[in-house]
Amino acid sequence: SYRGYGGSSGEPSESGIYDDARAAIGFLQTQHISLKQIMLFGESLGTGVATQMATEFDVGALILQAPYLSVAGRAAEIYYYVPVKWLIHDKFESIHKITKVKAPLLLFHGERDTVIPIRHGRELFAAATSPKRAFFMPNVGHNDFDSSVISAHVLDFAKEHQLVK
């Protein structure tokens, strides 16, 4: 878990969570796993972390499930009556980073997501560079993804981009 989440100690912060992700990638490299063999998979909050790591490391693929444009932007949509963008420290600005990602992108978003509206996924996908593929799934909310469907799409994508045999 990220610092401050699950059983992990510490306080969560954008920079701290990025450091945790860098440490995980560094560990994989000590195990002689090349960056091109790594597929970063981010879900919800993790999509911002995975996107940032894909700007820093030349990984094999980036997979995003229920991504947002930015945490600060989403908070401002929900709390429109508060100057959230000025108050929030951890912004996770994926929309400003996605154009720097060179890895193939696979994106999933549910059309019934009320936590992160599908507009976020569509706009992030439109801003991303190719190669990219998206699945906008009807009747799927933020936490309603069928893991067997996601897994099948991920496997097909990995094969297409020669990340697995």
TORKOL-4160 file (C-alpha; in steps of 0.2 Angstrom, whole numbers, padded with zeros to 4 digits, m for minus):
165
<pt num="1" X="0000" Y="0000" Z="0000"/>
<pt num="2" X="0005" Y="0018" Z="m0002"/>
<pt num="3" X="0011" Y="0027" Z="0013"/>
<pt num="4" X="m0003" Y="0031" Z="0024"/>
<pt num="5" X="m0015" Y="0018" Z="0016"/>
<pt num="6" X="m0019" Y="0000" Z="0021"/>
<pt num="7" X="m0006" Y="m0006" Z="0033"/>
<pt num="8" X="0008" Y="0006" Z="0028"/>
<pt num="9" X="0014" Y="0019" Z="0040"/>
<pt num="10" X="0017" Y="0038" Z="0036"/>
<pt num="11" X="0007" Y="0052" Z="0029"/>
<pt num="12" X="0001" Y="0051" Z="0011"/>
<pt num="13" X="0006" Y="0065" Z="0000"/>
<pt num="14" X="0008" Y="0066" Z="m0019"/>
<pt num="15" X="0027" Y="0067" Z="m0018"/>
<pt num="16" X="0028" Y="0053" Z="m0005"/>
<pt num="17" X="0017" Y="0042" Z="m0016"/>
<pt num="18" X="0028" Y="0045" Z="m0031"/>
<pt num="19" X="0043" Y="0041" Z="m0021"/>
<pt num="20" X="0035" Y="0024" Z="m0016"/>
<pt num="21" X="0031" Y="0020" Z="m0034"/>
<pt num="22" X="0049" Y="0024" Z="m0039"/>
<pt num="23" X="0055" Y="0013" Z="m0025"/>
<pt num="24" X="0044" Y="m0001" Z="m0032"/>
<pt num="25" X="0051" Y="0001" Z="m0049"/>
<pt num="26" X="0068" Y="0002" Z="m0043"/>
<pt num="27" X="0066" Y="m0014" Z="m0034"/>
<pt num="28" X="0060" Y="m0023" Z="m0050"/>
<pt num="29" X="0076" Y="m0016" Z="m0058"/>
<pt num="30" X="0087" Y="m0024" Z="m0045"/>
<pt num="31" X="0078" Y="m0041" Z="m0049"/>
<pt num="32" X="0084" Y="m0038" Z="m0067"/>
<pt num="33" X="0067" Y="m0034" Z="m0074"/>
<pt num="34" X="0069" Y="m0022" Z="m0088"/>
<pt num="35" X="0058" Y="m0007" Z="m0089"/>
<pt num="36" X="0051" Y="m0013" Z="m0105"/>
<pt num="37" X="0044" Y="m0028" Z="m0096"/>
<pt num="38" X="0034" Y="m0017" Z="m0084"/>
<pt num="39" X="0016" Y="m0013" Z="m0087"/>
<pt num="40" X="0010" Y="0001" Z="m0075"/>
<pt num="41" X="m0008" Y="m0002" Z="m0069"/>
<pt num="42" X="m0016" Y="0012" Z="m0060"/>
<pt num="43" X="m0034" Y="0012" Z="m0053"/>
<pt num="44" X="m0043" Y="0028" Z="m0048"/>
<pt num="45" X="m0030" Y="0038" Z="m0037"/>
<pt num="46" X="m0017" Y="0026" Z="m0044"/>
<pt num="47" X="m0020" Y="0032" Z="m0061"/>
<pt num="48" X="m0011" Y="0048" Z="m0057"/>
<pt num="49" X="0004" Y="0039" Z="m0049"/>
<pt num="50" X="0005" Y="0027" Z="m0064"/>
<pt num="51" X="0004" Y="0042" Z="m0076"/>
<pt num="52" X="0018" Y="0051" Z="m0067"/>
<pt num="53" X="0029" Y="0035" Z="m0067"/>
<pt num="54" X="0026" Y="0033" Z="m0086"/>
<pt num="55" X="0033" Y="0050" Z="m0089"/>
<pt num="56" X="0049" Y="0046" Z="m0079"/>
<pt num="57" X="0052" Y="0028" Z="m0084"/>
<pt num="58" X="0052" Y="0020" Z="m0102"/>
<pt num="59" X="0040" Y="0006" Z="m0097"/>
<pt num="60" X="0032" Y="m0006" Z="m0108"/>
<pt num="61" X="0014" Y="0000" Z="m0106"/>
<pt num="62" X="0002" Y="0011" Z="m0096"/>
<pt num="63" X="m0015" Y="0005" Z="m0091"/>
<pt num="64" X="m0027" Y="0016" Z="m0082"/>
<pt num="65" X="m0044" Y="0011" Z="m0075"/>
<pt num="66" X="m0056" Y="0025" Z="m0070"/>
<pt num="67" X="m0043" Y="0039" Z="m0072"/>
<pt num="68" X="m0046" Y="0058" Z="m0068"/>
<pt num="69" X="m0039" Y="0073" Z="m0076"/>
<pt num="70" X="m0033" Y="0080" Z="m0060"/>
<pt num="71" X="m0037" Y="0077" Z="m0042"/>
<pt num="72" X="m0038" Y="0096" Z="m0039"/>
<pt num="73" X="m0049" Y="0098" Z="m0054"/>
<pt num="74" X="m0061" Y="0084" Z="m0048"/>
<pt num="75" X="m0062" Y="0091" Z="m0031"/>
<pt num="76" X="m0066" Y="0108" Z="m0038"/>
<pt num="77" X="m0080" Y="0100" Z="m0048"/>
<pt num="78" X="m0088" Y="0093" Z="m0032"/>
<pt num="79" X="m0084" Y="0107" Z="m0020"/>
<pt num="80" X="m0087" Y="0121" Z="m0033"/>
<pt num="81" X="m0092" Y="0133" Z="m0019"/>
<pt num="82" X="m0074" Y="0132" Z="m0011"/>
<pt num="83" X="m0058" Y="0138" Z="m0019"/>
<pt num="84" X="m0052" Y="0120" Z="m0019"/>
<pt num="85" X="m0038" Y="0122" Z="m0032"/>
<pt num="86" X="m0030" Y="0135" Z="m0020"/>
<pt num="87" X="m0032" Y="0124" Z="m0005"/>
<pt num="88" X="m0027" Y="0107" Z="m0011"/>
<pt num="89" X="m0008" Y="0102" Z="m0010"/>
<pt num="90" X="m0009" Y="0085" Z="m0019"/>
<pt num="91" X="m0015" Y="0090" Z="m0037"/>
<pt num="92" X="m0011" Y="0074" Z="m0047"/>
<pt num="93" X="m0012" Y="0083" Z="m0064"/>
<pt num="94" X="m0013" Y="0069" Z="m0076"/>
<pt num="95" X="m0020" Y="0079" Z="m0090"/>
<pt num="96" X="m0004" Y="0089" Z="m0090"/>
<pt num="97" X="0007" Y="0074" Z="m0090"/>
<pt num="98" X="m0002" Y="0062" Z="m0102"/>
<pt num="99" X="0006" Y="0070" Z="m0118"/>
<pt num="100" X="0023" Y="0065" Z="m0111"/>
<pt num="101" X="0019" Y="0047" Z="m0110"/>
<pt num="102" X="0027" Y="0037" Z="m0124"/>
<pt num="103" X="0022" Y="0020" Z="m0118"/>
<pt num="104" X="0007" Y="0012" Z="m0126"/>
<pt num="105" X="m0009" Y="0016" Z="m0117"/>
<pt num="106" X="m0024" Y="0006" Z="m0112"/>
<pt num="107" X="m0038" Y="0015" Z="m0103"/>
<pt num="108" X="m0054" Y="0008" Z="m0095"/>
<pt num="109" X="m0068" Y="0019" Z="m0089"/>
<pt num="110" X="m0086" Y="0015" Z="m0084"/>
<pt num="111" X="m0100" Y="0026" Z="m0091"/>
<pt num="112" X="m0109" Y="0025" Z="m0075"/>
<pt num="113" X="m0095" Y="0031" Z="m0064"/>
<pt num="114" X="m0101" Y="0044" Z="m0052"/>
<pt num="115" X="m0084" Y="0046" Z="m0043"/>
<pt num="116" X="m0074" Y="0051" Z="m0058"/>
<pt num="117" X="m0086" Y="0055" Z="m0072"/>
<pt num="118" X="m0082" Y="0047" Z="m0089"/>
<pt num="119" X="m0078" Y="0064" Z="m0096"/>
<pt num="120" X="m0062" Y="0063" Z="m0087"/>
<pt num="121" X="m0057" Y="0047" Z="m0096"/>
<pt num="122" X="m0062" Y="0053" Z="m0113"/>
<pt num="123" X="m0053" Y="0069" Z="m0111"/>
<pt num="124" X="m0037" Y="0060" Z="m0105"/>
<pt num="125" X="m0038" Y="0048" Z="m0119"/>
<pt num="126" X="m0040" Y="0061" Z="m0132"/>
<pt num="127" X="m0025" Y="0070" Z="m0125"/>
<pt num="128" X="m0014" Y="0055" Z="m0125"/>
<pt num="129" X="m0002" Y="0050" Z="m0139"/>
<pt num="130" X="m0003" Y="0034" Z="m0149"/>
<pt num="131" X="m0003" Y="0020" Z="m0148"/>
<pt num="132" X="m0018" Y="0020" Z="m0137"/>
<pt num="133" X="m0034" Y="0010" Z="m0135"/>
<pt num="134" X="m0049" Y="0014" Z="m0123"/>
<pt num="135" X="m0064" Y="0004" Z="m0118"/>
<pt num="136" X="m0078" Y="0015" Z="m0111"/>
<pt num="137" X="m0090" Y="0002" Z="m0103"/>
<pt num="138" X="m0109" Y="0004" Z="m0102"/>
<pt num="139" X="m0117" Y="m0001" Z="m0086"/>
<pt num="140" X="m0101" Y="0000" Z="m0076"/>
<pt num="141" X="m0098" Y="0011" Z="m0061"/>
<pt num="142" X="m0082" Y="0016" Z="m0052"/>
<pt num="143" X="m0080" Y="0000" Z="m0043"/>
<pt num="144" X="m0090" Y="m0012" Z="m0054"/>
<pt num="145" X="m0077" Y="m0018" Z="m0067"/>
<pt num="146" X="m0077" Y="m0036" Z="m0071"/>
<pt num="147" X="m0059" Y="m0041" Z="m0067"/>
<pt num="148" X="m0060" Y="m0056" Z="m0080"/>
<pt num="149" X="m0065" Y="m0044" Z="m0094"/>
<pt num="150" X="m0051" Y="m0031" Z="m0089"/>
<pt num="151" X="m0038" Y="m0046" Z="m0088"/>
<pt num="152" X="m0043" Y="m0052" Z="m0105"/>
<pt num="153" X="m0041" Y="m0035" Z="m0113"/>
<pt num="154" X="m0024" Y="m0032" Z="m0104"/>
<pt num="155" X="m0018" Y="m0049" Z="m0110"/>
<pt num="156" X="m0023" Y="m0045" Z="m0128"/>
<pt num="157" X="m0015" Y="m0028" Z="m0127"/>
<pt num="158" X="0001" Y="m0035" Z="m0119"/>
<pt num="159" X="0002" Y="m0048" Z="m0133"/>
<pt num="160" X="m0001" Y="m0035" Z="m0147"/>
<pt num="161" X="0013" Y="m0024" Z="m0140"/>
<pt num="162" X="0024" Y="m0040" Z="m0138"/>
<pt num="163" X="0025" Y="m0038" Z="m0119"/>
<pt num="164" X="0021" Y="m0056" Z="m0117"/>
<pt num="165" X="0022" Y="m0071" Z="m0128"/>
